[in-house]
Amino acid sequence: MSPRGPILIFLLLLLPLPLDAGAGLAAGPTAKEVQTMAFTLESPAFEHGAPIPVGHTCDGEDISPRLEWTEAPAVTKSFALLVDDPDAPVGNWVHWVVFDLPASARSLPEGIPKDGRLRDPAGAIQGKNDFGRLGWGGPCPPPGKSHRYFFKLLALDVRLGLPPGASKADVERAARGHVQARAETFGTYARRR
């Protein structure tokens, strides 16, 4: 051992330690961090990172998949859902915009109607996707490589109050500073034709 070794050990022993052994040394997450970590989003239609079934795409019935999520932070007043494909040839392609989902909601059923205002869950509003339509526009990539479809659920401390047909950019702008937690999952899809 070099002469510096004992000196360093001695100096470390002189450092004051809190009276409560372990206090402040490895503090656990705050209550808000625990809630954020526990906030998850999934679909019974596909596993995280797995292929999205054809029925939810333009090659099938093009119906929205069922989505389910866990408890969000207690301050949540509404949720916003944004679905996009960052692998699209023209850049990020928006497939679904839903906002003002009630804070009590824990799922979206399969096959949401393509209406501006939803009955289930009550009060939810759909925006316009990049196909220029309200509601879900399923995966429809050009033939070739697989694309990724990200489902992002934002827990917000406000209701956005935007009109039906609002864009993803409108929702993101209105949500700025109000996101309390975020949950995400993704699926993939490739067209072989």
C-alpha positions as CSV (number, residue, x, y, z in Angstrom):
1,M,0.0,0.0,0.0
2,S,1.4,3.4,-0.9
3,P,1.8,6.1,1.9
4,R,-1.2,7.9,0.5
5,G,-3.5,4.9,1.1
6,P,-3.6,5.2,4.9
7,I,-3.9,9.0,4.8
8,L,-7.0,8.7,2.4
9,I,-8.6,6.1,4.6
10,F,-7.9,8.2,7.7
11,L,-9.5,11.3,6.0
12,L,-12.5,9.3,5.0
13,L,-13.0,8.2,8.6
14,L,-13.0,11.8,9.7
15,L,-15.9,12.7,7.5
16,P,-19.0,13.4,9.6
17,L,-21.8,10.8,9.3
18,P,-25.5,11.5,10.1
19,L,-26.7,10.3,13.4
20,D,-29.4,8.3,11.7
21,A,-27.4,5.6,10.0
22,G,-27.9,5.7,6.3
23,A,-29.9,8.9,6.2
24,G,-29.3,10.8,3.1
25,L,-26.8,8.3,1.7
26,A,-29.2,6.4,-0.6
27,A,-32.5,8.3,-0.4
28,G,-35.3,6.5,-2.1
29,P,-37.5,8.1,-4.7
30,T,-40.0,10.8,-3.7
31,A,-43.7,10.0,-3.7
32,K,-44.1,11.7,-7.1
33,E,-41.3,9.7,-8.6
34,V,-42.9,6.5,-7.3
35,Q,-46.2,7.4,-9.0
36,T,-44.4,8.3,-12.2
37,M,-42.5,5.1,-12.2
38,A,-45.6,3.1,-11.7
39,F,-47.6,4.8,-14.5
40,T,-47.6,2.3,-17.4
41,L,-49.4,1.9,-20.7
42,E,-50.0,-1.4,-22.5
43,S,-52.3,-3.0,-25.1
44,P,-53.7,-6.5,-24.8
45,A,-53.6,-6.5,-28.7
46,F,-49.8,-6.6,-28.8
47,E,-46.8,-6.9,-26.5
48,H,-44.4,-4.0,-26.1
49,G,-42.2,-3.9,-29.1
50,A,-44.0,-6.7,-30.9
51,P,-46.0,-6.5,-34.2
52,I,-49.4,-4.8,-34.2
53,P,-52.1,-7.2,-35.5
54,V,-53.3,-6.6,-39.1
55,G,-56.8,-5.8,-37.9
56,H,-55.5,-2.5,-36.5
57,T,-53.9,-1.5,-39.7
58,C,-54.9,-0.3,-43.2
59,D,-54.4,-3.9,-44.4
60,G,-57.2,-5.0,-42.1
61,E,-60.3,-3.3,-40.5
62,D,-58.2,-0.4,-39.3
63,I,-59.7,-0.3,-35.8
64,S,-57.9,1.2,-32.8
65,P,-56.4,-1.3,-30.4
66,R,-57.5,-1.5,-26.8
67,L,-55.2,0.4,-24.4
68,E,-54.9,0.1,-20.7
69,W,-53.0,2.1,-18.1
70,T,-52.3,2.1,-14.4
71,E,-52.9,4.8,-11.8
72,A,-51.5,8.2,-12.6
73,P,-50.4,10.9,-10.1
74,A,-53.2,12.2,-7.8
75,V,-53.1,15.6,-9.4
76,T,-54.1,14.3,-12.8
77,K,-57.1,16.1,-14.3
78,S,-57.0,14.5,-17.8
79,F,-55.0,12.4,-20.2
80,A,-53.8,12.9,-23.7
81,L,-52.8,10.1,-26.1
82,L,-50.5,10.7,-29.0
83,V,-49.6,7.9,-31.5
84,D,-46.9,8.4,-34.2
85,D,-44.5,6.7,-36.5
86,P,-41.0,8.2,-36.5
87,D,-39.9,5.9,-39.3
88,A,-42.3,7.3,-41.9
89,P,-40.5,8.4,-45.1
90,V,-41.8,12.0,-44.7
91,G,-40.7,12.2,-41.0
92,N,-42.8,11.7,-37.9
93,W,-46.4,10.6,-39.0
94,V,-49.2,11.1,-36.5
95,H,-51.7,8.2,-36.4
96,W,-53.9,9.2,-33.4
97,V,-54.6,12.2,-31.2
98,V,-57.0,11.9,-28.2
99,F,-57.2,14.4,-25.4
100,D,-59.3,15.4,-22.4
101,L,-59.6,11.7,-21.4
102,P,-61.1,11.9,-17.9
103,A,-58.7,11.3,-15.0
104,S,-60.8,8.4,-13.9
105,A,-60.3,6.5,-17.2
106,R,-57.9,3.5,-17.1
107,S,-58.5,2.2,-20.6
108,L,-59.7,3.0,-24.2
109,P,-61.8,0.2,-25.7
110,E,-60.9,-1.3,-29.1
111,G,-62.6,0.2,-32.1
112,I,-63.1,3.8,-30.9
113,P,-65.5,5.5,-33.3
114,K,-63.9,8.2,-35.5
115,D,-66.0,11.0,-34.0
116,G,-64.7,14.3,-32.6
117,R,-66.4,13.8,-29.1
118,L,-66.4,10.3,-27.6
119,R,-69.0,8.7,-25.3
120,D,-66.6,6.1,-24.0
121,P,-64.7,7.4,-22.2
122,A,-67.2,10.3,-21.8
123,G,-65.7,13.7,-22.5
124,A,-62.7,12.6,-24.5
125,I,-62.0,14.4,-27.7
126,Q,-60.2,13.2,-30.9
127,G,-57.9,15.3,-32.9
128,K,-56.8,15.0,-36.5
129,N,-54.2,12.5,-37.7
130,D,-51.8,13.0,-40.6
131,F,-54.2,11.2,-42.9
132,G,-56.4,14.4,-42.4
133,R,-59.1,12.5,-40.5
134,L,-60.4,12.4,-37.0
135,G,-59.5,9.4,-34.8
136,W,-57.3,6.4,-35.3
137,G,-55.5,5.9,-38.6
138,G,-53.7,2.6,-38.3
139,P,-50.2,1.6,-39.5
140,C,-49.9,1.8,-43.3
141,P,-46.2,2.1,-44.1
142,P,-44.8,1.6,-47.6
143,P,-43.8,-2.0,-48.3
144,G,-40.5,-3.0,-46.9
145,K,-38.9,-2.4,-43.5
146,S,-40.8,-2.5,-40.3
147,H,-42.0,0.8,-38.7
148,R,-42.3,1.6,-35.0
149,Y,-45.6,3.0,-33.7
150,F,-45.2,4.9,-30.4
151,F,-48.2,5.2,-28.1
152,K,-47.6,8.1,-25.6
153,L,-50.0,8.7,-22.7
154,L,-49.6,12.0,-20.9
155,A,-51.1,12.6,-17.4
156,L,-52.0,16.3,-17.2
157,D,-52.9,18.6,-14.4
158,V,-55.5,20.4,-16.6
159,R,-58.1,19.6,-19.2
160,L,-56.9,21.1,-22.5
161,G,-60.3,22.3,-23.7
162,L,-59.2,22.2,-27.4
163,P,-61.8,21.6,-30.1
164,P,-62.2,18.3,-32.0
165,G,-59.8,18.1,-34.8
166,A,-56.9,19.7,-32.9
167,S,-53.5,18.6,-34.1
168,K,-50.7,16.8,-32.2
169,A,-48.8,20.1,-32.2
170,D,-51.9,21.9,-30.7
171,V,-52.1,19.3,-27.9
172,E,-48.3,19.4,-27.2
173,R,-48.4,23.2,-27.1
174,A,-51.5,23.3,-24.7
175,A,-49.9,20.5,-22.5
176,R,-46.6,22.3,-22.1
177,G,-45.9,22.8,-18.4
178,H,-48.8,20.5,-17.4
179,V,-47.4,17.0,-17.9
180,Q,-47.3,15.2,-14.5
181,A,-46.3,11.8,-15.8
182,R,-45.8,10.0,-19.1
183,A,-46.3,6.3,-20.1
184,E,-45.3,4.8,-23.4
185,T,-45.4,1.6,-25.3
186,F,-44.8,0.8,-29.0
187,G,-45.6,-1.8,-31.6
188,T,-44.3,-2.5,-35.0
189,Y,-45.7,-3.2,-38.4
190,A,-44.3,-4.0,-41.9
191,R,-46.2,-4.4,-45.1
192,R,-44.9,-7.2,-47.3
193,R,-46.8,-6.3,-50.5
